Amino acid sequence: MKKLKMNWGTGIAAVYLGFVIMILVLVGMSASQKIDLATDKYYDAELKFQEKIDKTKRALLLPQPLSWELTGDQIRIHFPEGFKDHSISGKLNLYCPSNNQNDRTFKLEPVHNEQLISLKDTPAGRYILQFDWQAGPETYWNEGVLTLEQTKNQPQK
């Protein structure tokens, strides 16, 4: 039986071969990772960023801010009292950072500065609320965080 001799050339070759195998495994693992962007149209969203900053500043300057509360499986949105004479419109995005398939968009059409939105079919998880709304000629942007807990009515995953 012939014994394999280990010399410095064999050792260097083994180290290089091990390194190449490790790099190939890491490349394979990284290629199979799921990556969700905040939006598929990332560049277009970046171009509108200054507009969002201006809307946020206007919303912060309001004497009474937009507010919301979670009541059961609904979210109740309270618009500022100063806008009772203005028509309010816009949209509410529920952005789920961990899974973009859970994202939801709702139309804002309040009655007497208040609106109820049903979240019955929305999966449990952490959401970023993004209010993009308009009252009269001015536009506003508000954000917040909402955590929906799993209820008995929602299916287990």
Secondary structure by P-SEA (a helix, b strand, c coil): cbbbbbcaaaaaaaaaaaaaaaaaaaaaaaaabbbbccccaaaaaaaaaaaaaaaaaaaaaccccbbbbbcccbbbbbcccccccbbbbbbbbbccccccccbbbbbbbbcccbbbbbcccccbbbbbbbbbcccccccbbbbbbbbbccccccccc
